[in-house]
């Protein structure tokens, strides 16, 4: 080999070295074939040419309405109702004890007084006063006039107790009691009322 060929050999060696260095591990990564991700390599079928990308795009959230806070919920519609009318509470009816059989009623006694010509003006049925909301005497019937008041009790015992309470201002025959105190019956007229009562059957 001559001295003239040495420079040409050196140039050739340098070119070979450069070529070997370019083909090693320092090659450009962009020229390397893409790697299949672990998730896509297990699910892709053999022979598939396209690898599934593991970074799928995230769906975007729809923007909220302009104004920030959502509108308030609409209240349920209620059908209009008419005015409520409250009925007044009526008290329970007063139940009075029954008049004994064979005893004249208070109305019958007053009619007998009138038939005998005795004054019994403005008769008023006050039987409701016999109950607990009234005088609470426990009588069955009560009729008051301007001259005498007639009471009828359910038994003679009750009638006797009331007659004793009123003392000399009353007269009793059986279950019927004449009260002179409330009507202020004149003393001279009392025996006449008593005789008519005694004559009733």
ZIZIFEN-V627233 format. One line per field, one symbol per residue. psi: psi as a letter, one per 40 degrees, with the letter a starting at -180 (. if undefined). burial: b if it has 9 or more other ideal C-beta (glycine too) atoms within 8 Angstrom, else e. A space follows every 10 residues. Layout:
BEGIN
psi: ???
burial: ???
END
This chain:
BEGIN
psi: hiddeddddd dddddddddd ddeaeeihdd eiiiihiddd ddeiiiehdh hhhegihhhi hhiiihecii iiihiihhhh iihhhhhhhh iiihhiiihi hehiiddddd dddddeeihf ifhhhfdded adebefefid ihhhiedihh hhieiddddd dddddebefi hhhbehhhhd ddefhidded ddddddddei .
burial: eeeeebeebe eeeeeeeeee eeeeeebeee eeeeeebeeb beebeeeeee bbeeeeeeee eeeeeeeeee eeeeeeeeee eeeeeeeeee eeeeebeebe eebbbbbbbb ebbbeeebeb eebebbbebb beebeebebb bbbbbebbbb bbbbeeebbb ebbeebeeeb bbeebbbbbb eebebeeebb ebbbebbeeb e
END
